[in-house]
Amino acid sequence: MADHVDLVLRQWGAQRPDLDVSPMGVLGRLSRLQQVVSAEQRRTFAAHGLDTASFDVLATLRRSDPPHRLTPNELMRASMVTSGAVTQRLDRLESRGLVVRTPSESDGRGVHVTLTEEGRALIDRVLPDHLDTEQRLLAALPEEERQALAGTLRVLLESLGDTT
């Protein structure tokens, strides 16, 4: 069985047989997979009144130690977005009562973002559905292949400087 990337590889092979287009086999499939995964995740989040960005903030706060509180800079580092994007996300979530921003006790200029009870209840409802979506997306892979793929992707990410 062939996929769309196989077609692209054949076409490039015919047009530019002098080039090694094999990296497109991996990166093209990763790109297409990301599109499929993102669309499925957006559907799951939308069923709970969230978008991907909002889920990301709520999940980051929820997986943090109690009291599930971080600074905007910590959220920015955890989500790898700009400070302006974090501010917009926080504005939306705060207006819905899902997070609250409070002045820092140790730094008069700083603030802390804390998950509210309503925010915690929402992320605790969304997370099982999110995991069900991810399980469904990975259903074609036995556990051993999932672990091998995760390990391979980790090696690639580390080689590109994506480390903690």
N, C-alpha and C positions, 0 to 999 in steps of 0.2 A: 504494500500500500504506500502511496506517495502523498506527501503533503505539499502545501504551497511553496515551501522553501525548496523542496526538490525541483520544482518547476523553475524557480529562479536560478538555482545552481546549474541546471541543464542549459538554460538560456545563456547565462554568462559563459559557461563552458563552450558553447557553440560560437559565441561572439568574440570571446577573449580566451582562447585555449592556452595562451601564453601566461596566464595569471592563475595563481592558486587561490581559488575562491572558497576553499573549505572553511575559513573562519565564518563566512556567512551562514554556513550550516548550523553552527552553534549559536552565534549572536542573533541571527535572524529568527531562530526558533525561540530563543530567550525573549526577544522583543514581542513576537506574536503571543507567546505564553503570557507575558505581562499584560498585554491587552485583554486577553480572555479572563485572566485572574482579576484584573481591576474591574472589569465590567460585572463580574459575579459578586465581588465584594461590595461594589456600589449598590447593587440590588439588595443585598443583605442589610447594609447599613440604612438604606432608604426605607426599608420596611419598619425601621425603628425611629425614623425621623432624623437620621444623621447622614452626614456626608463622610467621606474618607478622612478629611482633615479633622473633623470633630471627634470621630472615633479615635484617631491617633492621639489626640490630647487626652481624652478621657481614659484611654487604655494606658497611656504613659503614667498618668497620675495614679490610676488604680494599682498598677504593678509596683509602684513605689511604696516604701514602708509607711505604715500609719504615722501621721495622720493624712497620708496621701497628699502631700504638699511639696511643691517645687517652686523655684524661682522661674521667671520667664526665660532667663538664660539657660537654666537646666532643661527646660522644655524645648528650647531652640536646639540645643545640642542633641537631645534625644530624638528629635524629629528631623533634624538637618534641614531646617527652613530658615528664612530670614526673620529678624526680629519683628519686622512689619507684618509678616504673615502670621506669626504667633500672636501678635496684638489683635489682629482681625479675628482669629479663631477664638481668642479669649473673650473678646467683646461679644461675639455671638453666643458662646456658651454661658457667659455670665448673665446675659439678658434672658436666657432660658432658665436660670437658677441652677445650672449644673456645676458651676464652679464659682468660687468667690475669691476676689483679690483683696488682700489685707496688707497694710504696711509692715515692713520688716521691723522686728524689735531691735535688731542689731545694726541696721543700716537705714537711716531716715529716708534715703532716696529709693531704696529697694522695696519690692513687694513680693509676697508669696501668693501662689495660686493653690487653692485647696479644693479638692473634690467635695461637693456637697452630698448630703444623704441622697438627694434626688439623682445627682450625677452618678453616684455609686450604684444605686439601684438600676439605673438605665444601663450602665456598662456591664453590670452583672447579668442583665437580661440579654444584651446583645452578644456577649462573648460566646455563649454556647452555640448560637446560630452562626456566628462567624467561624467557629471551629468546625461545625457541621459542613459549611460551605467549603472550607479548606479540605476536609476529609473527602468530600464528594469530588473535588477537583483532582485529588491525588489517588482516587480509587483504582486507577489502572495500574498503579505501581505497588507491588508487594512491599512490605516493610523493609526488607533488606535493600531493595533498590532505592527506596526513599532515603534511607540512611546513607547509602553510597552517593546518591545525588547531592544530598545536603553537605556531605564531606567534600565532594569535588567543588561545589559552589563556594564553600568556605575557603578552600585553598586559592581559588581564583580571586575572590574578594580580598583576601589577605595580601595576595601578590600585587594587588592594585592599591594597597595602602588603606583598605577599609578595616581598621582594627579598633578595638576599644581603648 
